[in-house]
Amino acid sequence: MAPLKGVLIHLLAGAKNEEAAVVDALVEQGTLSTGLRVDSGDVEFIVGTCDPEVGQYVKGRTEVIVGDQTLRVFKKVHVLPYLDTFAYNNDLMYFENIKPYFDTKQRGEFSVGFDFAYKGVRFSVVGTEPADSFGVVGRDTIVFYEGPAIERSVLDRVQLVPFEDGLPEKYRPTKLSLDEQGLVRDYLRPYFEQRSAVVAPGEVLEIQGVRFKVVATRPSSGGGFGRDTELACQGVALRAAFSTDPAAKAKAKGKAKAKAGALPGGVRPAPGGSDGSGGGCAIS
């Protein structure tokens, strides 16, 4: 396994996380990847990003950055599956899907309404303790998973079109065309693999800093994305409504920034730059 050049970690509340113990845990873990939750003794943290994406910590060669805020840990969470992806029984889904997701794929604090998927089975967080708060699942979190599966209308097809503002030029071969394959691969499919909530025509979604408008769905009333839903991104990039009023522009920019801070489905990035940016401190 290749040594990592760098790794960003987010410490979890409730553990001492002393520097020497964190380093020992990194060594003992072996293979590290984004989203992995590591706990050993009085250490618990989540791996934010790795460079490269998968590798091993090597003392003296791997730079370790600690996020500048400690992530809060839920006492309890209640998770239910979506009926259209229900697999066998609740106990099996807990061990095959829910637990592995929380052990290896957490990307930031979340709240009620957060959707996630693992191995094709989709779930939603329907309750947390403390209520009305953001947090993550840690080793002491009690996960409830019994209850009726969530029913939803599943889309046959959904078409989205990006806005010009913020769209990298490589996804616009010409002003009148889009790189549909690239947009679906890099933006839409990763997003909808984890989002199960209903979308409807006219809705605007922000995905990795780029805004997309849902221009059509089948059925036209909208629905949730499923394993057989067709994704389309055809047409011409949209231009936001023009305004010469500086105050209006600043207000719109502030709204977009606030929306980016709380991702769809009740999740927000881990503090300290879960994308590798932002504050933090280095340890050896």
ChimeraX attribute file (.defattr): number of C-alpha atoms within 10 A of each C-alpha:
attribute: neighborCount
match mode: 1-to-1
recipient: residues
	/A:1	10
	/A:2	11
	/A:3	17
	/A:4	23
	/A:5	17
	/A:6	20
	/A:7	26
	/A:8	25
	/A:9	29
	/A:10	27
	/A:11	23
	/A:12	24
	/A:13	19
	/A:14	15
	/A:15	14
	/A:16	14
	/A:17	20
	/A:18	10
	/A:19	12
	/A:20	10
	/A:21	16
	/A:22	23
	/A:23	19
	/A:24	13
	/A:25	21
	/A:26	19
	/A:27	15
	/A:28	13
	/A:29	14
	/A:30	12
	/A:31	16
	/A:32	25
	/A:33	21
	/A:34	21
	/A:35	22
	/A:36	22
	/A:37	26
	/A:38	23
	/A:39	20
	/A:40	16
	/A:41	11
	/A:42	13
	/A:43	21
	/A:44	23
	/A:45	24
	/A:46	27
	/A:47	24
	/A:48	29
	/A:49	25
	/A:50	24
	/A:51	17
	/A:52	15
	/A:53	12
	/A:54	16
	/A:55	19
	/A:56	23
	/A:57	26
	/A:58	17
	/A:59	15
	/A:60	8
	/A:61	12
	/A:62	18
	/A:63	18
	/A:64	22
	/A:65	21
	/A:66	22
	/A:67	25
	/A:68	17
	/A:69	16
	/A:70	16
	/A:71	23
	/A:72	18
	/A:73	20
	/A:74	25
	/A:75	18
	/A:76	18
	/A:77	22
	/A:78	17
	/A:79	23
	/A:80	24
	/A:81	27
	/A:82	20
	/A:83	15
	/A:84	16
	/A:85	16
	/A:86	17
	/A:87	17
	/A:88	8
	/A:89	9
	/A:90	19
	/A:91	13
	/A:92	11
	/A:93	20
	/A:94	19
	/A:95	11
	/A:96	15
	/A:97	20
	/A:98	25
	/A:99	15
	/A:100	16
	/A:101	19
	/A:102	20
	/A:103	17
	/A:104	17
	/A:105	20
	/A:106	22
	/A:107	23
	/A:108	21
	/A:109	22
	/A:110	26
	/A:111	24
	/A:112	21
	/A:113	17
	/A:114	23
	/A:115	26
	/A:116	24
	/A:117	21
	/A:118	18
	/A:119	11
	/A:120	15
	/A:121	22
	/A:122	26
	/A:123	29
	/A:124	24
	/A:125	21
	/A:126	16
	/A:127	18
	/A:128	22
	/A:129	18
	/A:130	14
	/A:131	13
	/A:132	9
	/A:133	14
	/A:134	20
	/A:135	23
	/A:136	24
	/A:137	23
	/A:138	25
	/A:139	14
	/A:140	11
	/A:141	14
	/A:142	15
	/A:143	19
	/A:144	16
	/A:145	20
	/A:146	14
	/A:147	11
	/A:148	11
	/A:149	18
	/A:150	15
	/A:151	10
	/A:152	15
	/A:153	15
	/A:154	20
	/A:155	24
	/A:156	18
	/A:157	20
	/A:158	24
	/A:159	18
	/A:160	25
	/A:161	22
	/A:162	26
	/A:163	17
	/A:164	18
	/A:165	13
	/A:166	11
	/A:167	16
	/A:168	9
	/A:169	12
	/A:170	11
	/A:171	16
	/A:172	18
	/A:173	10
	/A:174	11
	/A:175	10
	/A:176	9
	/A:177	13
	/A:178	21
	/A:179	16
	/A:180	17
	/A:181	14
	/A:182	14
	/A:183	21
	/A:184	17
	/A:185	11
	/A:186	12
	/A:187	16
	/A:188	20
	/A:189	14
	/A:190	12
	/A:191	17
	/A:192	20
	/A:193	19
	/A:194	21
	/A:195	22
	/A:196	23
	/A:197	20
	/A:198	14
	/A:199	19
	/A:200	20
	/A:201	18
	/A:202	13
	/A:203	12
	/A:204	17
	/A:205	20
	/A:206	17
	/A:207	17
	/A:208	13
	/A:209	15
	/A:210	16
	/A:211	20
	/A:212	24
	/A:213	20
	/A:214	19
	/A:215	16
	/A:216	19
	/A:217	22
	/A:218	17
	/A:219	14
	/A:220	13
	/A:221	13
	/A:222	20
	/A:223	22
	/A:224	19
	/A:225	25
	/A:226	21
	/A:227	15
	/A:228	10
	/A:229	15
	/A:230	14
	/A:231	20
	/A:232	18
	/A:233	23
	/A:234	16
	/A:235	15
	/A:236	16
	/A:237	21
	/A:238	14
	/A:239	10
	/A:240	9
	/A:241	5
	/A:242	7
	/A:243	9
	/A:244	7
	/A:245	8
	/A:246	9
	/A:247	10
	/A:248	11
	/A:249	13
	/A:250	11
	/A:251	11
	/A:252	12
	/A:253	12
	/A:254	12
	/A:255	12
	/A:256	14
	/A:257	12
	/A:258	11
	/A:259	15
	/A:260	19
	/A:261	13
	/A:262	14
	/A:263	18
	/A:264	19
	/A:265	19
	/A:266	17
	/A:267	21
	/A:268	21
	/A:269	18
	/A:270	25
	/A:271	20
	/A:272	22
	/A:273	21
	/A:274	21
	/A:275	14
	/A:276	18
	/A:277	12
	/A:278	11
	/A:279	13
	/A:280	19
	/A:281	11
	/A:282	11
	/A:283	13
	/A:284	12
